[in-house]
Amino acid sequence: MPKILLRFGPFEADSQKRTLRRDGKVVALTPREFDTLLVLLEHPGEIVAKDVMVNQIWRGLAVSEGNLARQVKNLRQKLEPEGDLLIRNFPRQGYSIESVTVVQVDDPDASMADFQAVQDSSPKPFARKWVGASLATIVLGFLTVLLYPRALPVNPRILRSVQLTKDGTPKRGPVLLGGGRLWFEELIDGEWTVVSIPEAGGDAIPLKLPSKGVDLFDTTAEGGTLLLGLTDKGRRSIWAWQVSTGSSWSLGELSGDAAWAPDGHTLAAGVNNKLLVLGGDRLLGTSTISHDSRIANPRWTPDGRHVTFDLTEAKTGLISIWQSDQLGRNAEPIRSVVGSGQDQSHGRWTRDGLYLLYEAGSTENHDLWAAPNTNTRWPSSTPAVRLTHGPLNWTWPTPGITHKDIFALGEMIGAELVRFDRRTSTWPPYLKGISVFPAYELDFSSDGRWFAYIRYPEHTLWKATIDGSEQFQLTSAAFEAHQPHWSPDGKEIAYMAKWGDGRWRIFTVSSIGGPSVPLSSGLEGAEDQGVPTWSKDGKFIVYGDRLFGGSTAMKIHLFDRLTSHTSVLKGSDGLWTPRWSPNGNYISALRQDSTGLMVFGPGVSANWRQIVRGNAIDNSVWSRDSKYIYFTGRIDSDRLQVFRVRIPGGLVENIADIEAFPLPGEQWFGVAPDGSPLGIRSVRHQELYYLESTLR
C-alpha cells in the first residue's frame, strides 16, 4: 500500500501508520481526531463544509455538528499549544487548514526528511528512487480501474459557471440535453411552454405544439423525440413528439411522470404511490410504496437495469431518492444520498452510469451533489459529495457528454405577500413593511386592529397592527408554527405546531405574549391535530385530523375548553381542516380527497351538506361577514382558480385564475378584511447555467 506523507506547519503526518509528529516526537491523537485532521489535510487552503466533514468522519452515522466542533476543538488544543493558527473556523460554513506538502511513495520506511532530500536533488534520481512498478503491478492496477467502481475525486468542486439564458422568465425542469439543444419549460403568457436553446446558450425557442397544458418528461439520447404529458378535459395521456417533423403519436392514457428506458420503447411511470414499468400496452412490473407517498421523476440507469425516482412523503413533504430493478420491483432508498440533507430530488445519471447527479439540502435551498453508482459487483463505499455551496438555489441538474459538464437551473429565491386587485386582475404587494420576512397564513382579530401571521420561511408566529406596524413575535424558532386564529375576545391565539415527538399539536398563546400552552394534556402518542378555529363565544375549538392516504378515518373534533373534553362532530367521517364561521352558525370542512366543500349547520339539528364539487379544493376561509367561503380548486376546468361560494345559497363565483401563480415552497391563499384574496407568491429569478466540475 502506498504511503502518504503530509507536512503542514511544524507537523508531519503519516497516513499509513496514522501518526502525527512534531520535531520527531509523536503527538497523541484519538482515531476520531486523526480522521478529522485527514479530512482537512485532503482539502488544503479550502473551506471544508461542516456537513461534508461529518459525513466523511462518521460515515453516515447520525451525529450533530456539536460532535464535529468538539473534535476540532480537541485537535486545535493539541496542534496549537503555542498559538499557531493552523486550523481556521469560518462561522456557519466550515473549517480550513493551511497549505500542505504531499508526496506518495512506495517505500513504507520513507520519512519526510528523505523526501525533502530527494526534492533538493534532480528529478531523475527521485524518479529512480521512489517511482517504478513491475508489469504485474501495472496489470493489477489496470484491472482495478476496469472492474471496480470509480471513486469520487477528493473535494470535487465547480471550476466555473456560465449563464446560458438571460431572459428572467420563470423556468422549470426537467432540463434535458439532446441533439445539441437543451430542453426545459418557461412561463410564457401565463402558460408553461416547452422551449429549447442551443447547448452553448442563446434565446429560448418555444416548441410549436397544437395544444396547451403540456408537460415535458424526457427525450431520446439524440434529442430527436420528446416524451410529453398532455392534460385535456381532466384526462392525462403520454405522447411522443418528433422534433424534426412535428409528428406525434399517443402512448396511452397515463397520469404522473414518465421516462424512456435506454431501448426507447419501455416506459417507467410514477402514478401516485405506484411505480409502473410498461412495454407498449403491457404492464411489465410494478412497485407500490406506502399509501402516504407520491412517486415522481422516474429515471433509468444507462444500462437499463434500474429505475430511480423521487418519493414524496405526504405528511412532511420531504423528498428522497429511491430505486427499483428494471421491472419496478424491490424498491428501496438509495442509501448513499441520505446524508446530503433532509430533502433530495431530481436525480440524473451520467452517460456512463458512474455517478448520480441530484439536488439536495433543506426544503428551501438545494445544492448540487454527486453519488457514485452502487449498482455494481463491487459497490463503492464513497459517500455522496457536494458540488456547489450556493449562493444560488440549484435545481434540475442534467449531465453533459462528459463528467465535467453539468447543466442546471440556478435561482435566487424570495417570497412576498400579495393581494388580488379585481379591477386590474393583478397581484400587487400587500403590507410592504413586512416584505423582507414575508407574512402568510394571516388571521385578523374581530376588532379589526390586529392580524396574526406566520413569518416565512422561519415558521414563527407574530402579530402586527392592521397596517403592518408594531410587529411582535409570539413563538420561538423551536416551534414550526402554522395557521393561527384569534379568539373572539382577542385575548388568545390558537395555532398548530410540531411537538417534541414530531407530531402536530394545537397550542394557545396570549396575544400579549407568554408561554404557549397545549390544548390538552396527555399528548404523547396521540394522533396529529390540525387547524384550530374558535366558536363565537370562545368556549369551543374545532379541529380536524392530519391523516393521509385515502382512508376514511379522518373526523372533525370539538374541544370543550371548560371541561377539556373532546367529542367527534356527527357525520364528519372522511372530512378534515374545518373552519368555524365568524357568526358561529356554520362549520365548513373539506373532503379528504379534496373533491368537495362541506358545510355543517345551522342549529342543533344540523347535518353536513356538500355545497361545492370539484378537484384540488383547498385553502377554505370565511369572509368576515360569514356570507362567503373563499377557496381554491378546479371546477369544470383544468385550471386552478380562486372561488367564493355564497352561504347558504351555494352560488359559486370565480374570482381569480392561479394556474400559473408562482408558488414558493408552501401554498397559502386567504382573504383580507375587504374580501380581497391574499396569497404568498414566490419571487424567483431563474436562469439556465453550464457548470464545469472536477468530476472525472
C-alpha positions as CSV (number, residue, x, y, z in Angstrom):
1,M,0.0,0.0,0.0
2,P,1.5,3.4,-0.9
3,K,2.4,5.7,1.9
4,I,1.2,9.3,2.0
5,L,3.3,11.8,3.8
6,L,1.9,15.3,4.6
7,R,3.7,18.3,6.0
8,F,1.8,21.4,7.4
9,G,3.4,24.0,9.6
10,P,5.8,22.2,12.0
11,F,3.9,18.9,11.7
12,E,4.4,15.7,9.7
13,A,1.5,13.2,9.2
14,D,1.9,9.6,8.1
15,S,-1.5,8.3,6.7
16,Q,-0.4,4.6,6.7
17,K,0.7,4.5,10.3
18,R,-1.8,7.1,11.3
19,T,0.7,9.0,13.3
20,L,1.5,12.7,13.7
21,R,4.9,14.0,14.7
22,R,6.4,17.4,15.6
23,D,10.2,17.7,15.7
24,G,10.4,13.9,15.6
25,K,8.1,13.5,18.6
26,V,4.7,11.7,18.3
27,V,1.6,13.9,19.0
28,A,-1.1,11.6,20.5
29,L,-4.4,11.8,18.7
30,T,-7.5,9.7,19.1
31,P,-8.7,7.9,15.9
32,R,-11.6,10.4,15.5
33,E,-9.2,13.3,15.9
34,F,-6.9,11.8,13.3
35,D,-9.8,11.3,10.9
36,T,-10.8,15.0,11.4
37,L,-7.2,16.0,10.6
38,L,-7.1,13.9,7.5
39,V,-10.3,15.4,6.1
40,L,-8.8,18.9,6.5
41,L,-5.5,17.8,5.0
42,E,-7.3,16.5,1.9
43,H,-8.6,20.0,1.2
44,P,-5.6,22.3,2.0
45,G,-6.4,26.0,1.8
46,E,-10.1,25.4,1.2
47,I,-13.1,25.7,3.4
48,V,-14.5,22.3,4.1
49,A,-18.2,22.4,4.8
50,K,-19.3,21.0,8.2
51,D,-21.8,18.6,6.7
52,V,-19.1,17.2,4.4
53,M,-16.8,16.7,7.4
54,V,-19.5,15.0,9.4
55,N,-20.2,12.6,6.5
56,Q,-16.6,11.7,6.0
57,I,-15.6,11.3,9.6
58,W,-18.7,9.5,10.9
59,R,-19.5,7.6,7.7
60,G,-23.3,8.2,7.7
61,L,-23.9,7.9,11.4
62,A,-26.4,10.3,12.8
63,V,-24.4,12.9,14.8
64,S,-24.8,16.6,15.2
65,E,-22.4,19.4,14.3
66,G,-21.7,19.7,18.0
67,N,-19.7,16.4,17.8
68,L,-17.6,17.9,15.0
69,A,-17.0,21.1,16.9
70,R,-15.7,19.1,19.9
71,Q,-13.3,17.1,17.7
72,V,-11.9,20.2,16.1
73,K,-11.6,21.9,19.5
74,N,-9.6,19.0,20.9
75,L,-7.5,18.8,17.8
76,R,-6.6,22.5,17.9
77,Q,-5.6,22.3,21.6
78,K,-3.0,19.6,20.6
79,L,-1.9,21.3,17.4
80,E,-1.8,24.9,18.5
81,P,-0.5,25.0,22.1
82,E,1.8,27.9,21.3
83,G,-0.8,30.0,19.5
84,D,0.0,28.8,16.0
85,L,-3.2,29.3,13.9
86,L,-3.2,26.1,11.7
87,I,-7.0,25.4,11.7
88,R,-9.3,28.3,10.9
89,N,-13.0,28.4,11.7
90,F,-15.4,30.0,9.3
91,P,-18.7,30.5,11.2
92,R,-21.7,28.8,9.6
93,Q,-19.5,27.5,6.8
94,G,-16.8,25.1,7.9
95,Y,-13.1,24.8,8.7
96,S,-9.8,25.2,6.8
97,I,-6.2,24.2,7.2
98,E,-3.2,25.9,5.8
99,S,-1.3,24.7,2.7
100,V,0.1,21.1,2.8
101,T,3.0,19.4,1.2
102,V,2.1,16.0,-0.1
103,V,4.0,13.1,-1.5
104,Q,3.1,9.4,-2.3
105,V,6.0,6.9,-2.1
106,D,6.3,3.1,-2.5
107,D,8.9,2.7,0.3
108,P,6.9,2.2,3.6
109,D,10.0,3.2,5.6
110,A,10.4,6.6,3.9
111,S,10.3,9.7,6.0
112,M,9.6,13.3,5.2
113,A,13.3,14.0,5.7
114,D,14.1,11.5,2.9
115,F,11.5,13.2,0.7
116,Q,13.0,16.7,1.4
117,A,16.5,15.4,0.5
118,V,15.2,14.0,-2.8
119,Q,13.4,17.2,-3.6
120,D,16.6,19.1,-3.4
121,S,18.3,16.8,-6.0
122,S,17.4,16.3,-9.7
123,P,14.1,14.8,-10.8
124,K,15.7,11.7,-12.3
125,P,17.2,10.2,-9.2
126,F,13.9,11.0,-7.4
127,A,12.0,9.0,-10.1
128,R,14.5,6.1,-9.9
129,K,14.4,6.0,-6.1
130,W,10.6,6.3,-5.5
131,V,8.8,5.5,-8.7
132,G,8.6,2.2,-10.6
133,A,6.4,-0.7,-10.8
134,S,6.5,-4.3,-12.1
135,L,4.4,-5.5,-15.0
136,A,2.2,-7.3,-12.6
137,T,1.6,-4.2,-10.6
138,I,0.6,-2.3,-13.8
139,V,-1.8,-5.1,-14.9
140,L,-3.3,-5.2,-11.4
141,G,-3.9,-1.5,-11.4
142,F,-5.4,-1.7,-14.9
143,L,-7.9,-4.4,-13.9
144,T,-8.8,-2.5,-10.7
145,V,-9.8,0.5,-12.8
146,L,-11.9,-1.7,-15.1
147,L,-13.6,-3.8,-12.5
148,Y,-14.1,-1.6,-9.5
149,P,-16.4,1.4,-9.4
150,R,-14.7,4.7,-9.8
151,A,-14.4,6.6,-6.5
152,L,-15.4,10.2,-6.4
153,P,-12.5,12.6,-6.6
154,V,-11.3,14.2,-3.4
155,N,-13.1,17.5,-2.8
156,P,-14.8,17.8,-6.2
157,R,-15.9,21.3,-7.0
158,I,-17.2,23.5,-9.7
159,L,-14.4,25.3,-11.6
160,R,-16.6,27.8,-13.4
161,S,-20.2,28.5,-14.3
162,V,-21.6,30.2,-17.5
163,Q,-25.1,31.7,-17.6
164,L,-26.8,30.4,-20.7
165,T,-30.1,32.3,-20.6
166,K,-30.7,36.0,-19.6
167,D,-34.4,36.5,-20.1
168,G,-35.5,36.4,-16.5
169,T,-38.5,34.3,-17.4
170,P,-39.7,31.7,-14.8
171,K,-38.4,28.3,-15.7
172,R,-38.9,24.7,-14.5
173,G,-37.4,21.3,-15.2
174,P,-36.6,18.7,-16.2
175,V,-33.6,20.1,-18.1
176,L,-32.9,17.7,-21.0
177,L,-30.0,17.5,-23.4
178,G,-30.2,16.1,-26.9
179,G,-29.3,16.9,-30.4
180,G,-27.1,19.8,-29.3
181,R,-30.0,21.6,-27.6
182,L,-31.2,22.0,-24.1
183,W,-35.0,21.5,-23.4
184,F,-36.9,22.8,-20.5
185,E,-40.1,24.8,-19.7
186,E,-40.7,28.6,-19.5
187,L,-43.8,30.5,-18.3
188,I,-44.9,32.4,-21.4
189,D,-48.1,34.5,-21.3
190,G,-49.3,32.6,-18.3
191,E,-48.7,29.1,-19.8
192,W,-45.9,26.7,-19.1
193,T,-44.4,26.1,-22.5
194,V,-41.7,23.7,-23.7
195,V,-38.7,25.6,-25.1
196,S,-35.1,24.9,-26.2
197,I,-31.8,26.7,-26.5
198,P,-28.5,25.8,-28.2
199,E,-26.2,23.9,-25.9
200,A,-23.9,26.9,-25.9
201,G,-26.7,29.3,-24.8
202,G,-29.0,31.7,-26.5
203,D,-32.6,32.7,-26.9
204,A,-35.3,30.3,-25.9
205,I,-37.4,29.0,-28.8
206,P,-40.9,27.7,-28.0
207,L,-41.9,24.3,-29.3
208,K,-44.9,24.7,-31.6
209,L,-47.5,22.3,-30.1
210,P,-51.1,22.1,-31.2
211,S,-52.4,22.3,-27.6
212,K,-51.6,23.9,-24.2
213,G,-51.2,22.3,-20.8
214,V,-48.2,20.1,-22.0
215,D,-45.5,18.8,-19.6
216,L,-42.0,17.9,-20.6
217,F,-40.9,14.5,-19.3
218,D,-37.9,13.0,-21.3
219,T,-36.1,13.0,-24.6
220,T,-34.2,10.4,-26.6
221,A,-30.4,10.4,-26.3
222,E,-30.0,12.1,-29.7
223,G,-32.8,14.6,-28.8
224,G,-34.9,13.7,-31.9
225,T,-38.1,12.8,-29.9
226,L,-39.6,14.2,-26.8
227,L,-41.8,12.5,-24.3
228,L,-44.7,14.8,-23.2
229,G,-47.7,14.7,-20.9
230,L,-50.9,16.2,-22.2
231,T,-54.0,17.0,-20.0
232,D,-57.2,17.5,-21.8
233,K,-60.6,17.8,-20.1
234,G,-59.3,16.1,-17.0
235,R,-57.8,13.2,-18.8
236,R,-54.0,12.6,-18.9
237,S,-52.1,10.9,-21.7
238,I,-48.5,10.4,-22.8
239,W,-47.3,11.4,-26.2
240,A,-44.1,11.1,-28.3
241,W,-43.2,14.2,-30.4
242,Q,-40.7,14.0,-33.2
243,V,-38.9,17.4,-33.2
244,S,-37.8,17.5,-36.9
245,T,-41.2,16.7,-38.5
246,G,-43.6,17.7,-35.8
247,S,-45.3,14.4,-36.0
248,S,-46.7,12.8,-32.8
249,W,-48.3,9.7,-31.5
250,S,-50.1,8.7,-28.3
251,L,-48.5,6.2,-25.9
252,G,-51.8,5.8,-24.0
253,E,-53.6,7.3,-21.1
254,L,-51.4,7.6,-18.0
255,S,-51.2,10.1,-15.2
256,G,-48.0,11.0,-13.5
257,D,-44.4,11.5,-14.7
258,A,-42.8,9.1,-17.2
259,A,-39.4,8.3,-18.7
260,W,-38.0,6.2,-21.5
261,A,-35.7,3.3,-20.9
262,P,-32.5,3.2,-23.0
263,D,-34.2,0.9,-25.5
264,G,-36.5,3.9,-26.4
265,H,-39.6,1.7,-26.0
266,T,-40.1,0.7,-22.4
267,L,-41.5,3.3,-20.0
268,A,-41.3,3.9,-16.3
269,A,-44.1,6.0,-14.8
270,G,-45.0,7.3,-11.3
271,V,-48.7,7.2,-10.6
272,N,-49.5,8.4,-7.1
273,N,-47.7,5.8,-4.9
274,K,-47.1,3.2,-7.7
275,L,-44.1,2.8,-10.0
276,L,-45.2,1.2,-13.3
277,V,-42.9,-0.3,-15.9
278,L,-44.7,-0.5,-19.3
279,G,-43.8,-2.2,-22.6
280,G,-46.1,-0.9,-25.3
281,D,-49.6,-1.5,-23.8
282,R,-48.4,-4.2,-21.4
283,L,-47.6,-3.8,-17.7
284,L,-44.2,-5.4,-17.2
285,G,-43.9,-4.8,-13.4
286,T,-44.8,-2.5,-10.6
287,S,-44.0,-1.4,-7.1
288,T,-46.4,0.1,-4.5
289,I,-44.9,2.3,-1.8
290,S,-46.7,3.3,1.4
291,H,-50.1,4.9,0.8
292,D,-49.0,8.3,2.2
293,S,-46.4,8.9,-0.5
294,R,-46.1,10.0,-4.2
295,I,-43.7,8.9,-6.9
296,A,-42.3,11.4,-9.5
297,N,-39.4,11.9,-11.8
298,P,-38.5,8.3,-12.8
299,R,-35.1,7.9,-14.5
300,W,-33.4,4.9,-15.9
301,T,-29.8,3.9,-15.3
302,P,-27.9,3.9,-18.7
303,D,-27.6,0.1,-18.6
304,G,-31.4,-0.2,-18.2
305,R,-31.2,-2.4,-15.1
306,H,-32.6,0.1,-12.6
307,V,-35.1,2.9,-12.2
308,T,-34.5,5.8,-9.8
309,F,-37.4,8.0,-8.7
310,D,-38.4,10.8,-6.3
311,L,-40.6,9.7,-3.4
312,T,-42.5,12.5,-1.6
313,E,-43.8,11.7,1.9
314,A,-47.2,13.3,2.1
315,K,-47.1,14.1,5.8
316,T,-43.8,16.0,5.8
317,G,-43.5,17.0,2.1
318,L,-39.9,15.8,2.2
319,I,-38.5,14.0,-0.9
320,S,-36.0,11.2,-1.0
321,I,-34.5,9.3,-4.0
322,W,-35.3,5.6,-4.4
323,Q,-34.5,2.9,-6.9
324,S,-36.0,-0.3,-8.2
325,D,-35.0,-3.0,-10.6
326,Q,-35.9,-2.9,-14.3
327,L,-39.3,-4.3,-13.6
328,G,-40.2,-1.9,-10.9
329,R,-39.6,-4.4,-8.1
330,N,-37.6,-4.3,-4.9
331,A,-37.9,-0.6,-4.4
332,E,-35.7,0.9,-1.7
333,P,-34.0,4.3,-0.8
334,I,-30.6,5.0,-2.3
335,R,-28.5,5.0,0.8
336,S,-25.6,7.0,-0.5
337,V,-27.6,10.1,-0.8
338,V,-29.2,10.0,2.7
339,G,-26.6,12.2,4.3
340,S,-26.9,15.1,1.9
341,G,-29.7,17.0,3.6
342,Q,-33.3,16.4,4.6
343,D,-34.6,16.8,1.0
344,Q,-33.2,15.1,-2.2
345,S,-34.7,15.0,-5.6
346,H,-34.3,15.1,-9.4
347,G,-31.5,12.5,-9.9
348,R,-30.0,12.0,-13.3
349,W,-27.2,9.5,-14.3
350,T,-24.1,10.4,-16.1
351,R,-24.0,8.8,-19.5
352,D,-21.6,6.0,-18.4
353,G,-23.6,5.4,-15.3
354,L,-20.8,6.1,-12.9
355,Y,-22.4,9.0,-11.0
356,L,-25.9,10.1,-10.0
357,L,-26.2,13.9,-10.1
358,Y,-29.0,15.3,-8.0
359,E,-30.1,18.3,-5.9
360,A,-30.3,18.2,-2.1
361,G,-30.5,20.3,1.0
362,S,-33.2,21.9,3.1
363,T,-36.8,22.3,1.9
364,E,-35.9,25.9,0.9
365,N,-32.5,25.7,-0.7
366,H,-30.7,23.0,-2.7
367,D,-27.2,22.4,-3.9
368,L,-25.9,20.0,-6.5
369,W,-24.5,16.7,-5.3
370,A,-22.9,13.6,-6.9
371,A,-23.1,10.0,-5.6
372,P,-21.2,7.0,-7.0
373,N,-23.2,4.2,-8.6
374,T,-23.6,1.4,-6.1
375,N,-25.4,-1.0,-8.5
376,T,-22.1,-2.7,-9.3
377,R,-20.5,-6.0,-8.5
378,W,-18.2,-4.2,-6.0
379,P,-20.2,-1.3,-4.7
380,S,-18.3,1.8,-3.9
381,S,-18.4,2.9,-0.2
382,T,-17.6,6.5,-1.2
383,P,-20.3,8.8,0.2
384,A,-22.0,11.4,-1.9
385,V,-20.2,14.7,-2.3
386,R,-21.5,18.3,-2.5
387,L,-20.5,20.1,-5.7
388,T,-22.0,23.6,-5.1
389,H,-22.2,25.7,-2.0
390,G,-24.7,28.3,-3.1
391,P,-25.2,31.2,-3.4
392,L,-28.0,30.2,-5.8
393,N,-30.6,27.6,-5.2
394,W,-29.6,24.9,-7.7
395,T,-32.2,22.6,-9.2
396,W,-32.8,20.0,-12.0
397,P,-29.2,19.0,-12.8
398,T,-28.5,17.1,-16.0
399,P,-25.2,15.7,-17.1
400,G,-23.4,16.7,-20.3
401,I,-21.5,14.5,-22.7
402,T,-18.6,14.2,-20.2
403,H,-18.5,14.0,-16.5
404,K,-17.2,17.5,-16.1
405,D,-20.2,19.1,-17.9
406,I,-23.3,19.8,-15.9
407,F,-26.4,21.9,-16.8
408,A,-28.8,23.1,-14.1
409,L,-31.2,25.8,-13.2
410,G,-29.9,28.4,-10.7
411,E,-32.3,30.7,-9.0
412,M,-32.5,33.5,-6.4
413,I,-35.4,32.8,-4.2
414,G,-37.7,35.2,-2.3
415,A,-41.4,35.5,-1.4
416,E,-43.9,38.3,-0.9
417,L,-47.4,38.7,0.4
418,V,-49.7,39.8,-2.3
419,R,-53.4,40.9,-2.7
420,F,-55.6,40.4,-5.7
421,D,-56.9,43.6,-7.3
422,R,-60.1,42.7,-9.1
423,R,-60.1,45.9,-11.2
424,T,-56.7,45.2,-12.8
425,S,-56.6,41.4,-12.3
426,T,-53.1,41.7,-10.8
427,W,-51.5,40.7,-7.6
428,P,-49.7,43.8,-6.1
429,P,-47.7,43.5,-2.8
430,Y,-49.7,43.7,0.4
431,L,-48.3,45.3,3.6
432,K,-44.9,46.2,2.1
433,G,-43.5,46.8,5.6
434,I,-43.2,43.1,6.3
435,S,-42.0,42.1,2.8
436,V,-38.4,41.4,3.9
437,F,-39.7,38.5,6.0
438,P,-42.9,37.7,4.2
439,A,-46.1,37.0,6.2
440,Y,-48.6,34.3,5.3
441,E,-51.4,32.3,6.9
442,L,-52.9,35.6,8.1
443,D,-55.9,35.8,10.5
444,F,-57.5,39.1,11.5
445,S,-58.8,39.9,15.0
446,S,-62.5,40.5,15.4
447,D,-62.0,44.2,16.3
448,G,-60.1,44.7,13.0
449,R,-57.0,46.2,14.7
450,W,-54.6,43.3,14.5
451,F,-53.6,40.3,12.5
452,A,-51.7,37.2,13.4
453,Y,-49.4,35.7,10.9
454,I,-46.6,33.2,10.3
455,R,-43.3,34.6,9.1
456,Y,-42.0,32.8,6.1
457,P,-39.8,30.7,5.9
458,E,-39.0,30.8,9.7
459,H,-42.5,29.4,10.7
460,T,-42.6,31.6,13.8
461,L,-45.9,33.2,15.0
462,W,-46.1,37.0,15.0
463,K,-48.8,39.7,15.3
464,A,-48.9,43.2,13.9
465,T,-51.3,46.1,13.6
466,I,-53.5,46.2,10.6
467,D,-51.1,48.4,8.7
468,G,-48.2,46.1,9.3
469,S,-46.5,48.1,12.0
470,E,-45.9,47.1,15.7
471,Q,-44.7,43.7,14.8
472,F,-44.4,41.4,17.8
473,Q,-43.0,37.8,18.0
474,L,-45.1,35.3,19.9
475,T,-43.3,32.0,19.4
476,S,-39.6,30.9,19.1
477,A,-38.0,29.1,16.3
478,A,-38.2,25.9,18.4
479,F,-41.8,25.5,17.1
480,E,-42.8,25.2,13.5
481,A,-46.0,27.1,13.8
482,H,-48.9,27.3,11.3
483,Q,-52.4,28.5,10.9
484,P,-53.0,31.0,13.8
485,H,-56.6,32.0,14.6
486,W,-57.7,34.7,17.1
487,S,-60.1,34.0,19.9
488,P,-63.3,36.1,19.6
489,D,-62.3,38.3,22.6
490,G,-58.8,38.9,21.1
491,K,-57.0,37.7,24.2
492,E,-55.6,34.4,22.8
493,I,-54.4,32.9,19.5
494,A,-54.7,29.2,18.8
495,Y,-52.3,27.6,16.3
496,M,-50.9,24.2,15.3
497,A,-47.2,23.3,15.7
498,K,-44.8,20.4,15.8
499,W,-44.5,18.9,19.3
500,G,-41.2,17.4,20.5
501,D,-42.1,13.9,19.2
502,G,-42.6,15.2,15.7
503,R,-46.4,15.1,15.8
504,W,-48.6,18.1,15.3
505,R,-50.4,19.6,18.3
506,I,-52.7,22.6,18.9
507,F,-51.4,25.3,21.3
508,T,-52.8,28.6,22.6
509,V,-50.7,31.7,23.4
510,S,-51.7,35.0,24.9
511,S,-51.9,37.8,22.3
512,I,-49.7,40.0,24.5
513,G,-47.0,37.3,24.7
514,G,-46.1,34.5,27.1
515,P,-45.7,30.7,27.0
516,S,-47.6,28.5,24.6
517,V,-50.0,26.1,26.3
518,P,-51.1,22.8,24.7
519,L,-54.8,22.4,24.0
520,S,-54.9,19.3,26.2
521,S,-52.6,17.2,28.3
522,G,-51.6,13.6,27.5
523,L,-50.4,14.5,24.1
524,E,-47.8,11.7,23.8
525,G,-48.8,9.1,21.3
526,A,-52.0,10.9,20.3
527,E,-52.8,11.5,16.6
528,D,-51.9,14.7,14.9
529,Q,-54.2,17.7,15.5
530,G,-55.0,20.1,12.6
531,V,-56.0,23.7,12.1
532,P,-57.9,25.2,15.2
533,T,-60.7,27.7,14.9
534,W,-63.0,29.1,17.7
535,S,-66.7,29.1,18.4
536,K,-68.3,32.6,18.5
537,D,-68.4,32.5,22.4
538,G,-64.8,31.2,22.6
539,K,-65.9,28.1,24.7
540,F,-65.1,25.5,22.0
541,I,-62.3,24.9,19.4
542,V,-63.0,22.8,16.4
543,Y,-60.2,21.0,14.6
544,G,-59.5,18.0,12.2
545,D,-57.0,15.2,12.0
546,R,-53.9,15.2,9.8
547,L,-54.0,11.8,8.2
548,F,-53.0,10.9,4.6
549,G,-53.6,8.2,2.1
550,G,-57.2,7.9,1.2
551,S,-58.6,6.2,4.4
552,T,-61.9,7.5,5.8
553,A,-60.5,7.7,9.3
554,M,-60.5,11.5,9.4
555,K,-63.0,13.2,11.6
556,I,-63.8,16.6,12.9
557,H,-63.2,17.1,16.7
558,L,-64.9,19.5,19.1
559,F,-62.9,20.5,22.2
560,D,-64.7,21.9,25.2
561,R,-62.4,24.4,26.9
562,L,-64.3,24.3,30.2
563,T,-64.3,20.6,30.7
564,S,-61.3,19.7,28.4
565,H,-63.5,17.0,26.9
566,T,-63.1,16.2,23.2
567,S,-66.0,14.8,21.1
568,V,-66.4,13.9,17.4
569,L,-68.8,16.0,15.3
570,K,-71.5,13.7,13.9
571,G,-71.3,12.7,10.3
572,S,-67.8,14.0,9.9
573,D,-66.1,10.8,8.7
574,G,-63.7,11.5,5.9
575,L,-63.6,15.2,6.5
576,W,-60.8,17.5,7.6
577,T,-59.5,21.0,8.0
578,P,-62.7,22.6,9.5
579,R,-63.3,26.3,9.8
580,W,-65.9,27.9,12.2
581,S,-67.8,30.9,10.7
582,P,-67.3,34.2,12.5
583,N,-71.1,34.4,13.3
584,G,-70.9,30.9,14.8
585,N,-73.7,29.5,12.7
586,Y,-71.7,27.2,10.4
587,I,-68.7,24.9,10.3
588,S,-67.1,24.2,6.9
589,A,-64.8,21.3,6.1
590,L,-63.2,19.6,3.1
591,R,-63.5,16.1,1.8
592,Q,-60.3,14.2,2.5
593,D,-59.8,13.6,-1.3
594,S,-60.2,17.3,-2.0
595,T,-63.3,16.8,-4.2
596,G,-65.8,18.7,-2.1
597,L,-66.5,21.6,0.2
598,M,-68.9,20.7,3.0
599,V,-71.0,22.9,5.5
600,F,-72.5,21.9,8.8
601,G,-75.2,24.0,10.4
602,P,-77.1,25.9,11.4
603,G,-78.8,24.8,14.6
604,V,-78.7,21.7,16.8
605,S,-80.3,19.5,14.2
606,A,-77.8,20.4,11.5
607,N,-76.3,17.9,9.1
608,W,-73.4,18.1,6.7
609,R,-74.2,19.1,3.1
610,Q,-71.9,19.4,0.1
611,I,-72.1,22.9,-1.5
612,V,-69.2,22.6,-3.9
613,R,-67.9,19.7,-6.0
614,G,-64.6,19.7,-7.9
615,N,-61.0,18.8,-7.7
616,A,-57.9,20.0,-5.7
617,I,-60.2,22.0,-3.3
618,D,-58.1,23.7,-0.6
619,N,-57.5,26.9,1.3
620,S,-61.0,27.4,2.6
621,V,-61.6,30.6,4.7
622,W,-64.7,32.5,5.7
623,S,-65.3,36.2,4.9
624,R,-65.6,38.4,7.9
625,D,-69.4,38.8,7.5
626,S,-69.8,34.9,7.2
627,K,-71.6,35.3,3.8
628,Y,-68.9,33.6,1.7
629,I,-66.4,30.9,1.9
630,Y,-63.3,31.5,-0.3
631,F,-61.3,28.5,-1.6
632,T,-59.0,27.3,-4.3
633,G,-59.7,24.4,-6.7
634,R,-60.6,23.2,-10.1
635,I,-64.3,23.3,-11.0
636,D,-65.5,22.4,-14.5
637,S,-62.0,23.3,-15.8
638,D,-58.4,22.0,-15.7
639,R,-57.2,25.4,-14.4
640,L,-56.6,26.2,-10.7
641,Q,-58.7,29.2,-9.6
642,V,-59.8,31.2,-6.5
643,F,-63.5,30.9,-5.9
644,R,-66.0,32.0,-3.4
645,V,-69.4,30.4,-2.6
646,R,-72.4,32.1,-1.1
647,I,-73.7,30.8,2.2
648,P,-76.3,29.5,2.5
649,G,-77.3,29.8,-1.2
650,G,-74.4,27.8,-2.7
651,L,-73.8,30.2,-5.7
652,V,-70.2,29.8,-6.8
653,E,-68.2,32.8,-8.2
654,N,-64.9,32.7,-10.0
655,I,-62.5,35.3,-8.5
656,A,-59.0,34.8,-10.0
657,D,-57.1,32.3,-12.1
658,I,-54.0,31.0,-10.3
659,E,-53.0,28.1,-12.6
660,A,-49.6,29.9,-13.3
661,F,-49.4,31.6,-9.9
662,P,-45.7,31.3,-8.8
663,L,-45.8,29.4,-5.5
664,P,-42.9,29.3,-3.1
665,G,-42.2,26.1,-1.1
666,E,-45.6,26.3,0.5
667,Q,-49.0,27.2,-0.8
668,W,-51.4,29.5,1.0
669,F,-54.3,31.7,0.0
670,G,-56.5,33.7,2.3
671,V,-58.8,36.8,2.5
672,A,-58.2,40.4,3.5
673,P,-60.8,42.2,5.6
674,D,-62.2,43.9,2.5
675,G,-62.8,40.5,0.8
676,S,-59.8,40.6,-1.5
677,P,-57.9,37.3,-1.9
678,L,-54.4,37.1,-0.4
679,G,-51.6,34.8,-1.3
680,I,-47.9,34.2,-0.8
681,R,-46.0,34.5,-4.1
682,S,-42.6,33.2,-5.0
683,V,-40.2,35.8,-6.2
684,R,-37.7,33.9,-8.2
685,H,-35.1,34.9,-10.8
686,Q,-34.2,31.7,-12.7
687,E,-31.7,31.1,-15.4
688,L,-30.1,28.1,-17.0
689,Y,-26.4,27.6,-16.3
690,Y,-23.5,25.5,-17.5
691,L,-21.1,24.3,-14.8
692,E,-17.7,22.8,-15.3
693,S,-16.8,20.3,-12.5
694,T,-13.8,18.3,-11.4
695,L,-15.7,15.0,-11.7
696,R,-13.6,12.6,-13.7
